[in-house]
């Protein structure tokens, strides 16, 4: 039996450089693992794939990315035995935190160990890219500059140690909708990924915090005003910075101490109806 933690991610920066011939968008973003995670248990079965999930209404069939990941490994490596996967969810769905991608990445890593495939990281990431743009990052974890459609990764030094408060409003945002509306409106401000990398290398938490930028934020805020309200509460409670992750709607705050993070989290729980988590940044898997 194999147990794997599937860590959520946040975007410290997210820039869109244009549309690609394959229909995806060309992006450049700094991605960061955080300590909110789903747990996956994998064990061998006689045949086929069995997926159990503790969230009612979440499909536990061939449409689920975790299932697709297991099927991809079985097809690629000719595995005739089966696998039973038990998924315990903590990462909110449709939240901009890559929960589904993290689960798929965990299954790829777990299948590699369970069936002693001895895949390299490059092999696992190649498989992951077939499942989704965020899956390769979720396989490796830590702090990464992601380009291409998000699957081309360059490891950066670990982000300076800090606490992260996550707050997801009770709404769901379609990634496709966010990108389509970005294409229509564009963005006034774009991240400086080079400057962000320099601050991370220097270990300068405040400097890096000042450089948070997500071009999709203005798109989603126009439809969901609560994102602005969440950010305002976080900043009033002493956050170093606050920003929406991915296409949203989750908003996160960076805090330099656990005490500051707990103060922010308490204010978010008292003043909003969002799902609130206080965690830390996490290094590579």
Buried (B, 14 or more C-beta within 10 A) or exposed (E): EBEBBBBBBBBBBBBBEEEEEEEBBBBBBBBBBBBBBBBBBBBEEEEEBBBEBEEEEEEBEEEBBBBBBBBBBBEBEEBEEBBBBBBBBBBBEBBBBBBBBBBBBBBBBBBBEBBEBEBEBEBBBBBBBBBBBBBBBBBBBBBBBBBBBBBBBEEBEBBBEBBBBBBBBEBEBEBEEBBEBBEEEEBEEBBBBEBBBBBBEEEBBEBBBBBBBBBBBBBBBEBBEBBBBBBEBBBEBBBBBBBBBBBBBBBBBBBBEEEBBBBBBBBBBEBBEBBBBBBBBBEEB
